[in-house]
């Protein structure tokens, strides 16, 4: 198993001094190279779950073990380095740096990790997502689909152990969304990448090998 989630819980404080429970006793395993969709209605807890898997938030209790390492046992500095090396994240809102070109956005995580051959690795993923001719364009000069392709390339540039995607087509029209999805799954399958994707789109979820339904913070 590449990922083991053991009985995790997450809650947030409320104005009345109580706590709102968002994730309740969730456990599951993910095999290396497996594609998994996390589905559920808005407010069901699926995006919070993805944030926990990404190490962007910590569970109140339970364990998240990626590549044999308990992420909850790390301090912030070690967790940040571990996340940068092992977890690729694709957001619905792209989250590209507006003042950086497509190539510069992609190379940023490589530079943070002080990787070697940054230019070559950047060129390789640019070619994989079909954006070689757009490498020097700022995000403002790219379409939504092109921005998401840059985001996919950035997430894959460091060859992470696992790829997490939060509604990756949520800001795209149907045609563009399908093109991005086809590209994403082609890349994932070609390199045997493990993918966990949050989506409310059941057609998109059906492309994954397994679906996990979340309702009121629990697996159904």
Secondary structure as GFF3:
##gff-version 3
##sequence-region A 1 220
A	DSSP	beta_strand	3	13	.	.	.	ID=ss1
A	DSSP	beta_strand	19	30	.	.	.	ID=ss2
A	DSSP	beta_strand	35	39	.	.	.	ID=ss3
A	DSSP	alpha_helix	46	53	.	.	.	ID=ss4
A	DSSP	beta_strand	61	66	.	.	.	ID=ss5
A	DSSP	beta_strand	69	70	.	.	.	ID=ss6
A	DSSP	three_ten_helix	71	73	.	.	.	ID=ss7
A	DSSP	alpha_helix	76	86	.	.	.	ID=ss8
A	DSSP	beta_strand	87	90	.	.	.	ID=ss9
A	DSSP	alpha_helix	102	112	.	.	.	ID=ss10
A	DSSP	alpha_helix	118	128	.	.	.	ID=ss11
A	DSSP	three_ten_helix	132	134	.	.	.	ID=ss12
A	DSSP	three_ten_helix	139	141	.	.	.	ID=ss13
A	DSSP	alpha_helix	144	156	.	.	.	ID=ss14
A	DSSP	beta_strand	162	166	.	.	.	ID=ss15
A	DSSP	alpha_helix	174	190	.	.	.	ID=ss16
A	DSSP	beta_strand	194	198	.	.	.	ID=ss17
A	DSSP	alpha_helix	202	205	.	.	.	ID=ss18
A	DSSP	beta_strand	210	215	.	.	.	ID=ss19
A	DSSP	beta_strand	218	219	.	.	.	ID=ss20
###
